[in-house]
Amino acid sequence: MNPLQNKSNVKRVSLMLLFTLITTAAAWAQRPSGEEMQRIQDAKIAIITNRLNLTPEQSTGFWPVYNEYSQKRREIHRAQRKIINDKKAEGKTDDQVLNNLKEVQELKQKELDLEKEYQTRFLKVISASQVIELYKAERTFNDMLIQRLKQRKEQKPNE
């Protein structure tokens, strides 16, 4: 395949992924169902797969490690949100609020430690360049999802 055809295919796949992301993000803005969450997850996987350009061997080793990492990171984020949302500062002493802040900091450190641990594990199955692309792909996906949710919210100001 010549390079121009390959670039065209990459653009086409990227546009399809973006469309999938946009449609799933719109659904996600309304309290996502399990099916909608799966579509969002599928769009994320497609973007990562496209950006990392994994070989079949790399893919076999990468996805189990990445899924484990994602689950642990999601648990940390949930715990952070729970502390922030459930333990509002109103009516609390400075010491109580300070303890909540310390809990959040501890969770952020736990997330950093997790990232260091899994970076080492990723490097056993993909290259350093691919690890960087992974981080970029995750950031791109999150930015696109947030942007789409903002647009969706602006389109429905009365809700």
Long-range contacts (C-beta under 8 A, 24 or more apart in sequence): 10-50, 13-46, 13-50, 14-50, 17-43, 17-46, 17-47, 17-50, 18-144, 20-46, 21-47, 21-141, 21-144, 21-145, 21-148, 22-144, 22-148, 25-144, 25-145, 25-148, 25-149, 25-152, 26-148, 26-152, 28-145, 28-149, 29-148, 29-149, 29-152, 29-153, 40-145, 43-141, 44-138, 44-141, 47-137, 47-140, 47-141, 48-134, 48-137, 48-138, 48-141, 50-137, 51-133, 51-134, 51-136, 51-137, 51-140, 52-126, 52-130, 52-133, 52-134, 52-137, 53-130, 54-126, 54-130, 58-125, 58-126, 58-130, 61-124, 61-125, 61-126, 62-122, 62-125, 62-126, 65-118, 65-121, 65-122, 65-125, 66-122, 66-134, 68-118, 69-114, 69-118, 69-121, 69-122, 72-114, 73-111, 73-114, 73-115, 76-107, 76-110, 76-111, 76-114, 77-111, 79-107, 80-104, 80-107, 80-108, 83-107
